[in-house]
Amino acid sequence: MSTKPSKHLETFPNPQPGREYTIRHVCPEYTAVCPITGQPDFGNIIITYVPDQKCVELKSLKLYLWSFREEGHFYEEITNRILDDLVAACEPLRATVIGQFNVRGGIASTVIARYEKPK
């Protein structure tokens, strides 16, 4: 039985909404294709956030990240898109998404995108 990738991030209620704590997810199997050459891109996506009222559910996060496999994305665009989608889904107090992309053409790239909830 295969599970279809999805662009939808599920959430669940934060079990400790009165406590500020950090959640870190490391996704070492990010894959997509270069939007110019069509060559495969591989990377490590690190998501760190301080939840407010909701947390992201891990299976939906996995399927969400898998949904990019056959699509063409620039590193800068996909890192910021993951951050935007995470913020839209769970409205964290703070969040950082780091995209560490493997060497292609002799260059490895890291993109860091940050968010802080307005006070």
HELIX and SHEET records of a PDB file:
HELIX    1   1 LEU A   58  TRP A   66  1                                   9    
HELIX    2   2 TYR A   75  CYS A   90  1                                  16    
SHEET    1   A 2 THR A  11  PRO A  13  0                                        
SHEET    2   A 2 LYS A  54  VAL A  56 -1                                        
SHEET    1   B 4 ILE A  23  VAL A  33  0                                        
SHEET    2   B 4 PRO A  40  VAL A  50 -1                                        
SHEET    3   B 4 ARG A  94  ARG A 104 -1                                        
SHEET    4   B 4 ILE A 107  GLU A 116 -1                                        
END                                                                             
